[in-house]
Amino acid sequence: MSGAFTVITKIDDSDIKRVLGRLQKKAGNLHPCLKNIGLHLEESTKQRFNKEEDPDGNRWAALKPSTLKRKKGAKILTESAGLRDSIISAVRNNGLRVGTNKVYAATHQFGRDKTPEHKRKVTTVFGKKLNFPVWAQVRNYDPKIPPRPFLGVSTSDREEIMAILEDYLKK
């Protein structure tokens, strides 16, 4: 997969770090263990799209009626499944990252209050290419998007991570 890896949230869990420290002293190479944890977190994150809930089990904010009118279905954050299907994990330097390369992911993870004023380059109008591109001023508009967190570690994820770590320590 090409593109930038977007880090949206960072999890700091002292219990997991403590066991990882023991594991690193015993095994040295954490890559296989972290890879298993990453695969679990990828699947867990993708399941949140089916359940439409955040890592704490809270339901995502409902879609506005105006949004429902233009969507093909009523599912939240899954119109094309592009965001869900972009969830990946990467192990580097004894560290694990789980995230996406979709630039719009942060808007859905954290929400957005408004779109700032900006300029946009217009190269086509009504499907016809312009001879000379023009710049259009776009005013502030307020399509407030509530946060719908999908990245993170749930209580059941923590339990599974600890089980993976303990299994790896036993080997």
WOZI-V360369 format. One record per helix or strand of 2 or more residues. SS is the DSSP state (hx for helix, st for strand). FROM is the first residue (numbers start at 1). TO is the last residue. If there is no record, write none. Layout:
# WOZI-V360369
<<SS;FROM;TO> <SS;FROM;TO>>
This chain:
# WOZI-V360369
<<hx;14;27> <hx;31;51> <hx;65;70> <hx;82;85> <st;88;92> <st;95;100> <hx;105;110> <st;118;125> <st;128;138> <hx;155;170>>
